[in-house]
């Protein structure tokens, strides 16, 4: 998956992080808060802040101890709450999953250039015709500046 964009949902007063399948048409909208949307927007815009923000700190800790994020996976949805894992290799080839909110995992993945995956069961659970129609009608100009 890749980050297709961020947009504001005035109905919920939250932001929507829209993921899109890299070589396909599946999409996954995830409602997130403003701080997470701001952090993702900064990373997408490659904007460097004077001091590290939380997701920059996570990146710095992981790289500072010579570990590597191998991937981020949105693993499940339970009661309309998404779960994700940040998979870290300590250098021995074994991946350790670290529980995370999807917005945090994606904010880290963008900074580290790690691939983003979504478990197929999450995509299947999300199927909703009304939502799918709305997502298909979105145009690039619908994705404004989050900050």
ZATITI-884945 format. One record per residue: residue number from 1; x, y, z of N, C-alpha, C, CB in turn; residue in one letter. Coordinates in steps of 0.001 Angstrom, whole numbers, padded with zeros to 6 digits. Glycine has a CB too. Layout:
BEGIN
+-----+---------+---------+---------+---------+---------+---------+---------+---------+---------+---------+---------+---------+------+
| pos |    n_px |    n_py |    n_pz |   ca_px |   ca_py |   ca_pz |    c_px |    c_py |    c_pz |   cb_px |   cb_py |   cb_pz | code |
+-----+---------+---------+---------+---------+---------+---------+---------+---------+---------+---------+---------+---------+------+
| NUM |       X |       Y |       Z |       X |       Y |       Z |       X |       Y |       Z |       X |       Y |       Z |    a |
...
+-----+---------+---------+---------+---------+---------+---------+---------+---------+---------+---------+---------+---------+------+
This chain:
BEGIN
+-----+---------+---------+---------+---------+---------+---------+---------+---------+---------+---------+---------+---------+------+
| pos |    n_px |    n_py |    n_pz |   ca_px |   ca_py |   ca_pz |    c_px |    c_py |    c_pz |   cb_px |   cb_py |   cb_pz | code |
+-----+---------+---------+---------+---------+---------+---------+---------+---------+---------+---------+---------+---------+------+
|   1 |  000842 | -001176 |  000000 |  000000 |  000000 |  000000 |  000887 |  001239 |  000000 | -000958 | -000002 |  001216 |    x |
|   2 |  000296 |  002330 | -000412 |  000979 |  003614 | -000340 | -000018 |  004632 |  000195 |  001549 |  004049 | -001740 |    x |
|   3 |  000505 |  005713 |  000739 | -000369 |  006779 |  001216 | -000845 |  007555 | -000004 |  000365 |  007718 |  002247 |    x |
|   4 | -002139 |  007510 | -000232 | -002738 |  008216 | -001364 | -002976 |  009674 | -001006 | -004059 |  007547 | -001789 |    x |
|   5 | -003291 |  009931 |  000266 | -003504 |  011308 |  000679 | -004134 |  011406 |  002055 | -004366 |  012018 | -000324 |    x |
|   6 | -004314 |  012630 |  002457 | -004962 |  012969 |  003724 | -006052 |  013984 |  003420 | -003933 |  013531 |  004776 |    x |
|   7 | -007191 |  013830 |  004046 | -008218 |  014836 |  003905 | -009002 |  014963 |  005191 | -009142 |  014503 |  002745 |    x |
|   8 | -009648 |  016093 |  005329 | -010417 |  016381 |  006534 | -011850 |  015936 |  006333 | -010358 |  017880 |  006887 |    x |
|   9 | -012398 |  015234 |  007327 | -013791 |  014794 |  007302 | -014575 |  015678 |  008259 | -013926 |  013278 |  007688 |    x |
|  10 | -015319 |  016653 |  007742 | -016045 |  017559 |  008636 | -017153 |  016881 |  009435 | -016633 |  018681 |  007841 |    x |
|  11 | -017629 |  015721 |  008965 | -018692 |  015025 |  009696 | -018186 |  014496 |  011028 | -019255 |  013876 |  008859 |    x |
|  12 | -016952 |  013992 |  011036 | -016403 |  013421 |  012268 | -015403 |  014355 |  012934 | -015740 |  012086 |  011975 |    x |
|  13 | -015059 |  015443 |  012235 | -014046 |  016386 |  012716 | -012688 |  015698 |  012890 | -014494 |  017015 |  014048 |    x |
|  14 | -012431 |  014715 |  012027 | -011168 |  013972 |  012049 | -010576 |  013985 |  010644 | -011379 |  012502 |  012556 |    x |
|  15 | -009376 |  013470 |  010540 | -008708 |  013370 |  009250 | -008798 |  011935 |  008753 | -007232 |  013827 |  009350 |    x |
|  16 | -008788 |  011784 |  007445 | -008810 |  010462 |  006830 | -007475 |  010248 |  006141 | -009998 |  010314 |  005823 |    x |
|  17 | -006796 |  009209 |  006559 | -005575 |  008766 |  005904 | -006027 |  007719 |  004896 | -004497 |  008190 |  006938 |    x |
|  18 | -005784 |  007970 |  003627 | -006241 |  007047 |  002596 | -005054 |  006263 |  002054 | -006961 |  007805 |  001457 |    x |
|  19 | -005113 |  004947 |  002246 | -004107 |  004052 |  001692 | -004655 |  003447 |  000416 | -003710 |  002945 |  002709 |    x |
|  20 | -003771 |  003266 | -000566 | -004178 |  002672 | -001841 | -003196 |  001575 | -002204 | -004250 |  003743 | -002967 |    x |
|  21 | -003730 |  000503 | -002728 | -002898 | -000616 | -003164 | -001949 | -000138 | -004259 | -003775 | -001800 | -003671 |    x |
|  22 | -000680 | -000513 | -004157 |  000324 | -000053 | -005119 |  000026 | -000564 | -006518 |  001716 | -000500 | -004691 |    x |
|  23 | -000233 | -001844 | -006663 | -000507 | -002421 | -007982 | -001930 | -002954 | -008052 |  000493 | -003544 | -008298 |    x |
|  24 | -002873 | -002137 | -007667 | -004268 | -002564 | -007674 | -005175 | -001396 | -007362 | -004498 | -003695 | -006672 |    x |
|  25 | -006412 | -001714 | -007051 | -007384 | -000644 | -006825 | -007951 | -000625 | -005413 | -008507 | -000771 | -007801 |    x |
|  26 | -007541 | -001560 | -004556 | -008057 | -001571 | -003188 | -007599 | -000331 | -002434 | -007603 | -002840 | -002449 |    x |
|  27 | -008502 |  000199 | -001627 | -008189 |  001363 | -000795 | -008607 |  001080 |  000637 | -008894 |  002640 | -001328 |    x |
|  28 | -007989 |  001801 |  001549 | -008344 |  001663 |  002956 | -008315 |  003052 |  003593 | -007373 |  000678 |  003696 |    x |
|  29 | -009472 |  003582 |  003964 | -009485 |  004854 |  004691 | -009376 |  004594 |  006186 | -010769 |  005659 |  004375 |    x |
|  30 | -008541 |  005372 |  006855 | -008393 |  005240 |  008300 | -008573 |  006627 |  008906 | -006998 |  004619 |  008687 |    x |
|  31 | -009525 |  006748 |  009811 | -009764 |  008031 |  010475 | -008719 |  008208 |  011568 | -011213 |  008108 |  011068 |    x |
|  32 | -008053 |  009369 |  011548 | -006979 |  009632 |  012505 | -007131 |  011048 |  013072 | -005584 |  009457 |  011832 |    x |
|  33 | -006406 |  011319 |  014141 | -006445 |  012631 |  014770 | -005537 |  013640 |  014068 | -006052 |  012515 |  016225 |    x |
|  34 | -005700 |  014895 |  014419 | -004915 |  015968 |  013805 | -003420 |  015830 |  014063 | -005389 |  017305 |  014314 |    x |
|  35 | -002971 |  015501 |  015308 | -001519 |  015384 |  015508 | -000880 |  014320 |  014610 | -001225 |  015058 |  016964 |    x |
|  36 | -001566 |  013186 |  014443 | -001040 |  012130 |  013589 | -001062 |  012562 |  012125 | -001847 |  010837 |  013775 |    x |
|  37 | -002141 |  013245 |  011725 | -002224 |  013749 |  010350 | -001112 |  014761 |  010084 | -003604 |  014392 |  010089 |    x |
|  38 | -000862 |  015641 |  011043 |  000221 |  016623 |  010890 |  001572 |  015932 |  010740 |  000254 |  017579 |  012092 |    x |
|  39 |  001809 |  014910 |  011557 |  003080 |  014191 |  011506 |  003259 |  013489 |  010163 |  003163 |  013173 |  012649 |    x |
|  40 |  002207 |  012869 |  009673 |  002272 |  012188 |  008377 |  002480 |  013212 |  007263 |  000981 |  011363 |  008122 |    x |
|  41 |  001782 |  014340 |  007335 |  001947 |  015387 |  006316 |  003380 |  015924 |  006300 |  000956 |  016540 |  006570 |    x |
|  42 |  003965 |  016117 |  007476 |  005358 |  016568 |  007546 |  006284 |  015557 |  006865 |  005787 |  016781 |  009018 |    x |
|  43 |  006070 |  014272 |  007145 |  006916 |  013235 |  006559 |  006729 |  013155 |  005046 |  006610 |  011879 |  007196 |    x |
|  44 |  005478 |  013232 |  004597 |  005218 |  013191 |  003157 |  005853 |  014381 |  002448 |  003711 |  013164 |  002887 |    x |
|  45 |  005824 |  015547 |  003106 |  006406 |  016751 |  002531 |  007904 |  016862 |  002745 |  005739 |  017950 |  003101 |    x |
|  46 |  008471 |  015859 |  003409 |  009908 |  015840 |  003722 |  010357 |  017126 |  004434 |  010724 |  015649 |  002431 |    x |
|  47 |  009488 |  017596 |  005332 |  009766 |  018793 |  006107 |  010512 |  018397 |  007376 |  008457 |  019556 |  006445 |    x |
|  48 |  011651 |  019016 |  007577 |  012469 |  018721 |  008748 |  012197 |  019788 |  009800 |  013990 |  018663 |  008381 |    x |
|  49 |  011867 |  019348 |  010999 |  011615 |  020284 |  012099 |  012937 |  020556 |  012825 |  010534 |  019714 |  013091 |    x |
|  50 |  013028 |  021674 |  013545 |  014276 |  022006 |  014233 |  014701 |  020939 |  015257 |  014130 |  023345 |  014929 |    x |
|  51 |  013750 |  020314 |  015892 |  014020 |  019247 |  016864 |  013137 |  018063 |  016493 |  013750 |  019724 |  018353 |    x |
|  52 |  013556 |  016843 |  016823 |  012769 |  015667 |  016425 |  011412 |  015609 |  017122 |  013547 |  014397 |  016724 |    x |
|  53 |  010396 |  015319 |  016317 |  009076 |  015048 |  016862 |  009025 |  013569 |  017264 |  007949 |  015402 |  015824 |    x |
|  54 |  007922 |  013133 |  017829 |  007828 |  011776 |  018370 |  008174 |  010701 |  017341 |  006434 |  011533 |  018900 |    x |
|  55 |  007632 |  010800 |  016138 |  007901 |  009775 |  015130 |  009340 |  009861 |  014621 |  006920 |  009911 |  013960 |    x |
|  56 |  009914 |  011058 |  014624 |  011334 |  011203 |  014294 |  012182 |  010537 |  015378 |  011720 |  012706 |  014142 |    x |
|  57 |  011778 |  010712 |  016623 |  012487 |  010100 |  017744 |  012473 |  008575 |  017622 |  011858 |  010534 |  019083 |    x |
|  58 |  011314 |  008013 |  017294 |  011222 |  006559 |  017118 |  012177 |  006109 |  016024 |  009772 |  006132 |  016777 |    x |
|  59 |  012177 |  006814 |  014904 |  013104 |  006508 |  013813 |  014547 |  006583 |  014307 |  012891 |  007477 |  012629 |    x |
|  60 |  014878 |  007654 |  015030 |  016247 |  007839 |  015514 |  016673 |  006738 |  016479 |  016380 |  009191 |  016192 |    x |
|  61 |  015752 |  006295 |  017342 |  016071 |  005214 |  018280 |  016332 |  003911 |  017510 |  014915 |  005019 |  019308 |    x |
|  62 |  015450 |  003598 |  016581 |  015590 |  002348 |  015817 |  016905 |  002344 |  015037 |  014393 |  002162 |  014848 |    x |
|  63 |  017187 |  003417 |  014327 |  018427 |  003452 |  013539 |  019651 |  003615 |  014437 |  018377 |  004594 |  012513 |    x |
|  64 |  019490 |  004316 |  015563 |  020607 |  004526 |  016482 |  021115 |  003256 |  017125 |  020208 |  005478 |  017545 |    x |
|  65 |  020218 |  002286 |  017319 |  020643 |  001010 |  017907 |  020856 | -000047 |  016816 |  019597 |  000515 |  018935 |    x |
|  66 |  021003 |  000430 |  015592 |  021348 | -000424 |  014435 |  020297 | -001485 |  014132 |  022677 | -001105 |  014679 |    x |
|  67 |  019041 | -001110 |  014309 |  017954 | -001999 |  013920 |  017331 | -001463 |  012641 |  016890 | -002125 |  015052 |    x |
|  68 |  016411 | -002238 |  012071 |  015789 | -001838 |  010817 |  014302 | -002172 |  010853 |  016475 | -002530 |  009617 |    x |
|  69 |  013477 | -001227 |  010414 |  012056 | -001516 |  010232 |  011930 | -002207 |  008880 |  011163 | -000200 |  010307 |    x |
|  70 |  011440 | -003435 |  008897 |  011323 | -004201 |  007650 |  009993 | -003955 |  006951 |  011484 | -005688 |  007930 |    x |
|  71 |  008958 | -003661 |  007757 |  007633 | -003413 |  007178 |  006691 | -002946 |  008262 |  007075 | -004680 |  006487 |    x |
|  72 |  005580 | -002413 |  007823 |  004464 | -002043 |  008694 |  003255 | -002788 |  008155 |  004222 | -000466 |  008734 |    x |
|  73 |  002489 | -003408 |  009044 |  001325 | -004182 |  008611 |  000110 | -003777 |  009437 |  001591 | -005707 |  008740 |    x |
|  74 | -000954 | -003402 |  008757 | -002234 | -003204 |  009437 | -002850 | -004592 |  009504 | -003186 | -002147 |  008681 |    x |
|  75 | -002952 | -005098 |  010719 | -003220 | -006518 |  010920 | -004682 | -006893 |  011115 | -002464 | -006981 |  012079 |    x |
|  76 | -005452 | -006009 |  011758 | -006845 | -006375 |  012023 | -007660 | -005142 |  012364 | -006932 | -007402 |  013164 |    x |
|  77 | -008973 | -005356 |  012376 | -009907 | -004328 |  012823 | -010857 | -004994 |  013803 | -010684 | -003669 |  011615 |    x |
|  78 | -010972 | -004398 |  014986 | -011843 | -004929 |  016035 | -012683 | -003758 |  016557 | -011007 | -005616 |  017201 |    x |
|  79 | -013993 | -003897 |  016481 | -014906 | -002835 |  016939 | -014529 | -001476 |  016349 | -014900 | -002753 |  018474 |    x |
|  80 | -014320 | -001452 |  015039 | -013974 | -000232 |  014295 | -012643 |  000388 |  014701 | -015053 |  000786 |  014475 |    x |
|  81 | -011791 | -000384 |  015358 | -010446 |  000081 |  015713 | -009431 | -000770 |  014952 | -010200 |  000000 |  017268 |    x |
|  82 | -008557 | -000068 |  014217 | -007509 | -000763 |  013468 | -006307 | -001031 |  014367 | -007083 |  000061 |  012233 |    x |
|  83 | -005638 | -002149 |  014095 | -004413 | -002528 |  014799 | -003313 | -002699 |  013765 | -004610 | -003839 |  015637 |    x |
|  84 | -002098 | -002356 |  014165 | -000964 | -002482 |  013243 |  000253 | -002977 |  013997 | -000655 | -001135 |  012549 |    x |
|  85 |  001226 | -003394 |  013239 |  002504 | -003799 |  013797 |  003631 | -003158 |  013020 |  002646 | -005321 |  013791 |    x |
|  86 |  004642 | -002713 |  013744 |  005886 | -002251 |  013135 |  006848 | -003418 |  013299 |  006443 | -000896 |  013805 |    x |
|  87 |  007320 | -003969 |  012206 |  008201 | -005140 |  012259 |  009655 | -004683 |  012219 |  007901 | -006117 |  011083 |    x |
|  88 |  010395 | -005079 |  013245 |  011776 | -004630 |  013408 |  012716 | -005830 |  013363 |  011950 | -003851 |  014735 |    x |
|  89 |  013804 | -005678 |  012606 |  014869 | -006684 |  012541 |  016036 | -006164 |  013372 |  015310 | -006978 |  011048 |    x |
|  90 |  016429 | -006942 |  014378 |  017533 | -006543 |  015264 |  018893 | -006778 |  014625 |  017452 | -007301 |  016580 |    x |
|  91 |  018904 | -007322 |  013428 |  020167 | -007607 |  012771 |  020424 | -009093 |  012648 |  021293 | -006958 |  013516 |    x |
|  92 |  019519 | -009893 |  013225 |  019692 | -011341 |  013174 |  018740 | -012002 |  012169 |  019476 | -011936 |  014558 |    x |
|  93 |  018032 | -011179 |  011408 |  017117 | -011710 |  010405 |  015741 | -012074 |  010938 |  017718 | -012903 |  009779 |    x |
|  94 |  015549 | -011974 |  012242 |  014243 | -012275 |  012830 |  013454 | -010980 |  013002 |  014401 | -013006 |  014195 |    x |
|  95 |  012194 | -011015 |  012586 |  011341 | -009840 |  012716 |  010581 | -009888 |  014034 |  010361 | -009743 |  011533 |    x |
|  96 |  010601 | -008773 |  014735 |  009858 | -008637 |  015981 |  008714 | -007656 |  015721 |  010788 | -008147 |  017164 |    x |
|  97 |  007441 | -008090 |  015895 |  006335 | -007157 |  015698 |  006127 | -006292 |  016945 |  005041 | -007922 |  015357 |    x |
|  98 |  006008 | -004999 |  016745 |  005736 | -004060 |  017827 |  004327 | -003519 |  017605 |  006807 | -002894 |  017876 |    x |
|  99 |  003441 | -003716 |  018586 |  002061 | -003252 |  018492 |  002029 | -001739 |  018323 |  001257 | -003672 |  019738 |    x |
| 100 |  001163 | -001265 |  017432 |  001105 |  000162 |  017135 | -000265 |  000548 |  016598 |  002193 |  000544 |  016131 |    x |
| 101 | -000587 |  001821 |  016735 | -001735 |  002347 |  016006 | -001291 |  002491 |  014547 | -002242 |  003733 |  016614 |    x |
| 102 | -002186 |  002264 |  013600 | -001793 |  002397 |  012192 | -001216 |  003773 |  011853 | -002985 |  002124 |  011306 |    x |
| 103 | -001786 |  004828 |  012396 | -001295 |  006170 |  012062 |  000146 |  006360 |  012518 | -002189 |  007241 |  012700 |    x |
| 104 |  000486 |  005838 |  013704 |  001866 |  005937 |  014185 |  002798 |  005065 |  013350 |  001951 |  005532 |  015664 |    x |
| 105 |  002354 |  003852 |  013048 |  003170 |  002943 |  012245 |  003457 |  003546 |  010872 |  002469 |  001583 |  012093 |    x |
| 106 |  002452 |  004155 |  010273 |  002634 |  004747 |  008949 |  003520 |  005986 |  009028 |  001275 |  005105 |  008328 |    x |
| 107 |  003364 |  006781 |  010071 |  004226 |  007965 |  010241 |  005692 |  007542 |  010346 |  003808 |  008773 |  011503 |    x |
| 108 |  005955 |  006425 |  011011 |  007326 |  005902 |  011116 |  007759 |  005321 |  009768 |  007425 |  004816 |  012236 |    x |
| 109 |  006890 |  004539 |  009125 |  007228 |  003899 |  007850 |  007629 |  004919 |  006792 |  006050 |  003074 |  007348 |    x |
| 110 |  006904 |  006022 |  006732 |  007225 |  007054 |  005741 |  008622 |  007612 |  005998 |  006175 |  008194 |  005776 |    x |
| 111 |  008940 |  007834 |  007261 |  010255 |  008399 |  007612 |  011402 |  007430 |  007327 |  010276 |  008789 |  009086 |    x |
| 112 |  011128 |  006144 |  007417 |  012173 |  005135 |  007253 |  012111 |  004496 |  005861 |  012042 |  004053 |  008337 |    x |
| 113 |  011087 |  004854 |  005110 |  010879 |  004285 |  003776 |  010642 |  002772 |  003844 |  012088 |  004587 |  002878 |    x |
| 114 |  009843 |  002357 |  004807 |  009492 |  000942 |  004963 |  008183 |  000663 |  004225 |  009367 |  000559 |  006473 |    x |
| 115 |  008036 | -000536 |  003672 |  006787 | -000864 |  002977 |  005608 | -000980 |  003944 |  006948 | -002169 |  002199 |    x |
| 116 |  004427 | -000643 |  003437 |  003189 | -000694 |  004217 |  002289 | -001773 |  003617 |  002465 |  000703 |  004234 |    x |
| 117 |  001827 | -002681 |  004470 |  000940 | -003751 |  004034 | -000348 | -003713 |  004847 |  001629 | -005127 |  004169 |    x |
| 118 | -001416 | -004257 |  004263 | -002688 | -004404 |  004969 | -003128 | -005847 |  004802 | -003781 | -003403 |  004428 |    x |
| 119 | -003425 | -006504 |  005918 | -003896 | -007877 |  005879 | -005187 | -007935 |  005054 | -004125 | -008429 |  007319 |    x |
| 120 | -005304 | -008967 |  004244 | -006462 | -009119 |  003356 | -007788 | -009105 |  004133 | -006343 | -010423 |  002557 |    x |
| 121 | -007807 | -009654 |  005336 | -009041 | -009684 |  006124 | -009510 | -008270 |  006483 | -008832 | -010507 |  007403 |    x |
| 122 | -008583 | -007334 |  006618 | -008942 | -005943 |  006921 | -009622 | -005317 |  005703 | -007679 | -005117 |  007331 |    x |
| 123 | -009072 | -005580 |  004525 | -009669 | -005057 |  003285 | -011072 | -005632 |  003110 | -008781 | -005401 |  002047 |    x |
| 124 | -011231 | -006925 |  003340 | -012539 | -007571 |  003187 | -013544 | -007022 |  004191 | -012409 | -009090 |  003354 |    x |
| 125 | -013119 | -006772 |  005407 | -014001 | -006255 |  006453 | -014490 | -004852 |  006117 | -013281 | -006250 |  007803 |    x |
| 126 | -013647 | -004085 |  005486 | -013919 | -002691 |  005186 | -014927 | -002514 |  004053 | -012639 | -001990 |  004838 |    x |
| 127 | -015165 | -003570 |  003271 | -016046 | -003431 |  002113 | -017383 | -002810 |  002496 | -016274 | -004788 |  001458 |    x |
| 128 | -017677 | -001695 |  001888 | -018892 | -000942 |  002146 | -019167 | -000154 |  000870 | -018756 |  000005 |  003420 |    x |
| 129 | -020257 | -000467 |  000195 | -020525 |  000127 | -001118 | -020595 |  001649 | -001087 | -021813 | -000418 | -001666 |    x |
| 130 | -021270 |  002213 | -000084 | -021402 |  003666 |  000004 | -020031 |  004318 |  000171 | -022325 |  004057 |  001175 |    x |
| 131 | -019230 |  003765 |  001052 | -017889 |  004292 |  001275 | -017039 |  004119 |  000020 | -017225 |  003593 |  002475 |    x |
| 132 | -017145 |  002967 | -000615 | -016366 |  002696 | -001833 | -016725 |  003701 | -002929 | -016616 |  001246 | -002331 |    x |
| 133 | -018011 |  003994 | -003119 | -018426 |  004976 | -004120 | -017855 |  006348 | -003807 | -019950 |  005050 | -004200 |    x |
| 134 | -017897 |  006743 | -002535 | -017371 |  008044 | -002120 | -015868 |  008133 | -002399 | -017652 |  008285 | -000622 |    x |
| 135 | -015147 |  007057 | -002083 | -013695 |  007046 | -002294 | -013346 |  007132 | -003776 | -013079 |  005783 | -001688 |    x |
| 136 | -014117 |  006456 | -004614 | -013843 |  006472 | -006059 | -014072 |  007843 | -006668 | -014712 |  005448 | -006771 |    x |
| 137 | -014947 |  008644 | -006052 | -015259 |  009976 | -006581 | -014262 |  011042 | -006145 | -016642 |  010384 | -006150 |    x |
| 138 | -013366 |  010703 | -005234 | -012392 |  011688 | -004764 | -011449 |  012093 | -005887 | -011594 |  011133 | -003579 |    x |
| 139 | -011134 |  013385 | -005920 | -010192 |  013915 | -006893 | -008953 |  014395 | -006159 | -010826 |  015063 | -007725 |    x |
| 140 | -007835 |  014526 | -006840 | -006603 |  014987 | -006173 | -006784 |  016294 | -005401 | -005505 |  015168 | -007197 |    x |
| 141 | -007623 |  017185 | -005912 | -007807 |  018466 | -005210 | -008583 |  018326 | -003898 | -008528 |  019445 | -006117 |    x |
| 142 | -009206 |  017163 | -003689 | -009894 |  016916 | -002415 | -008902 |  016716 | -001273 | -010805 |  015689 | -002531 |    x |
| 143 | -007662 |  016388 | -001627 | -006623 |  016155 | -000634 | -005856 |  017446 | -000439 | -005674 |  015000 | -001061 |    x |
| 144 | -006307 |  018244 |  000525 | -005673 |  019532 |  000784 | -004507 |  019406 |  001718 | -006662 |  020500 |  001349 |    x |
| 145 | -003935 |  020540 |  002047 | -002847 |  020615 |  003001 | -003422 |  020382 |  004391 | -002108 |  021986 |  002913 |    x |
| 146 | -002821 |  019484 |  005153 | -003336 |  019116 |  006463 | -002921 |  020110 |  007525 | -002866 |  017735 |  006843 |    x |
| 147 | -001860 |  020809 |  007297 | -001309 |  021635 |  008368 | -001832 |  023048 |  008346 |  000179 |  021659 |  008284 |    x |
+-----+---------+---------+---------+---------+---------+---------+---------+---------+---------+---------+---------+---------+------+
